[in-house]
Amino acid sequence: MYHISDLKKYIRCPRLFQLSFNEEGTSFNPYVRLDQEVTELARIKLNANNYFLGIVNDEPEKALNAMDNYEWIIKGRFEYKNLRVKVPFLHKNEDGWDLYFLFIGNYPHDDDILFYTSTLWVLINNNIKIKDISIIHLNSKYVREDKLDIDQLFVISKNFYNAKNNESNNIKQLIFKKMKDYSDTLNKMDIALNSKIYPSKKVKACTRFGKCKYYDTCFVEELDMEDNSILTLVSSQYKNEMYQEGIKYLKDVDLERLEGSRKQFAQIMADINGGLFFDKLALKTWLYKLKYPLSFLDFEWETYAIPPYQGMKTYDVLPFQYSLHILEDEKIIHKEFIGENDTRLNLLKSLLNDIPKTGSIIAYNGEAAEKIRIKELAKMFPEYSKPLMKIYSRIVDLQLPFDLGIVYDTRMKGHYSLKMIMSLLNDVGYSELEISQGMDAVFNWRSLDKLESKEEKEIVIENLKSYCAMDTYAMIVVYRWLKKLAE
Ligand code: SF4
């Protein structure tokens, strides 16, 4: 039996389908927190009261038989030609059924069209007459009051949304138009499973939706890739092509096939220089703008699909921790905050108290993270908007010299996260910590609710503090390195 995820994998890459099909599923900790059972909330929104509820491993006949006796089929399992689908909601209409897909996001786009078309294909081939198709999704405009308003939380849409999140194609028309007969693909999937694993071949699908989980198995040779390999070239359409032709190093790049970004220039110059490139004048100019005392700031936060507290919207984030290292006259002071549950107000009050009133506030990737967090807090708590927006205006992004190709060391291999740079600078690093990744920090904070013993909670909190403090300490190390280069 196949699921739509298998069909998607096969279409992405037959080898990926082969490798993953018999693999044990690993437990998955979602990036976004979802405490409520969304299907149940959507059921209430749809006013579905007389319903059959399908469960895992149901025989497909079960949902089919239930169609005679119920007005609604929720999570019904249906199957055709070995392809099994789980259908969120079917509602009996006069002489057919209305189909509702459930999308736990604000804007369903048509990029997941295969999911919708293959579901429809299975239903039609079970002789189910589909009258109308809609998507029930989260309402981006809903702001939670004291209690969750389920009616406001969802929107029932007849249209997909485009890249700008404006309404676009009609859902029913597009799904019917794009639906294909998947029999041939399903037959080929059978053949693939009875064949030897296909050889790996570098295709766009290897990296298109993020790096494929089998990438390192498929291209083992790249694990030992040299620091100055052409394969480290960032945002390059042709690097694989050049590599296949025997152009192995950055310095030998074919200029005709170079996009020509500043980062690429820095990478090539670093290889020509023997490993390091920096634009001294640009670096000096950037450093010159920084004003003492320097406050190095880092937030950790949780993202909630459904707003858990007043004033929050769908997919809002809740900052629960910060670390602040203050550097003045080469003296370092450390301050920090961590809270549980709805800790927004306590966090912002503590921050306003801890952060120096003058000087630059430095955050790594601060444009895309800390600045946005501060702005969000200012919006949620307008009475603190003025001092928060002052902090906002003082934030300087430490990632900028790397983003702009002002500094590059070939040992970065195309990446310049704080962890990567710290590993080059031979300072005490993240590897010593119990929590060493941003998402681990979120999962650990998430686990605090479930821990009963005070001791266990304290250990998690200490680990979280160490991790966040390492981020701001790492920024000082990187800042000092940049300063040294400029001198
Ligand atoms: S890395 Fe590429 S070739 Fe290997 S399984 Fe993934 S998509 Fe297929």
Residues whose N, C-alpha, C, O or C-beta is under 5 A from the ligand:
A	BS01	SF4	C13 R15 L16 S200 K201 A205 C206 C212 Y214 Y215 C218
